[in-house]
């Protein structure tokens, strides 16, 4: 049995052009507004820290824009669909199409072509382009924004580097590659059996080794008696990269999909307690672009019926549903990060719920 796809007609080009044209216009307007407000908010830092105009435009805002395109993509897909579809319904164009023998399913064809283009763009941005652009934004912010200069690293960094082995690092500076304090803890059966402590430690990025002029090793026996031994010239290799010391929620946003998967496997092997956060990010990169199809289905089904309130009523109901979708996303993501729900289920659940809403509205749409 061969699948047959409907031919591309003048009406399809009309609907697809209206859809993508409205979407791109709405995205362009919101980006202009966001950039202007962001620049006004940060102009004092740019001036005081002497940020070059070329760096502001090309290193920051050119890399800032893809993130916000993707951030607002779902909302403006929905608004674009509702805006011009409800206008068509109000002018009885949809009634004419259906009366002329076109099925509602056939009417959906150009909409889903548009949703495919938007979902594809969003997928490319999420998986490959935004992580690279975010690195450039982070580098710029750490250099020219005062409140972000020390934001990349927590003052107290605590990471699991192997099952039963934890590293604690205090006041790490990426610029000097130094920390004021370093501790390496070893646990067996839930109890600490040994700990290495050192002050003024330095990290060598080429050899991946930590060094310090003095260090202490503390050991604990079965009776919890403690023994101190002091040594000189620490030079140790541990399974911890400088990148892993960054704030995990910020770090994973700067990784392309292959890097993210490799990092996720690495952290899972270490038994890291941040694995849920990484898995949420991984699933979200696929779930959010797919939502373009679901929001398009809801938008067309909702706004194709002519009602007394016209476009305004459709947009009001549509925006309420769209913000409900965004709220559900954030709500279930927090459940996943806390361990209350599996990350995959939590991230995809809003799509499943709103797909059910979309199918219901599709069945109720005028045929």
Secondary structure, DSSP 8 states (H G I E B T S, - for coil): ---------HHHHHHHHHHHHHHHHHHHHHHHHHHHHHHHHHHHHHHHTT--HHIIIIIIIHHHHHHHHHHHHHHHHHHHHHHHHHHHHHTTHHHHHHHTT--HHHHHHHHHHHHHHHHHHHHHIIIIIHHHHHHHHHHHHHHH-GGGTTTSS-SEEEEEEETTEEEEEES-BTTTTEEEEEEEEEEETTEEEEEEEEEEEEEETTTTEEEEEEEEEEEE-TT--EEEEEEEEEEEE-S--GGGGS-HHHHGGGS-HHHHHHHHHHHHHHT-TTHHHHHHHHHHHHHHHHHHHHHHHHHHHHHSS--TTHHHHHHHHHHHHHHHHHHHHHHHHHHHHHTSS-HHHHHHHHHHHHHHHHHHHHHHS--
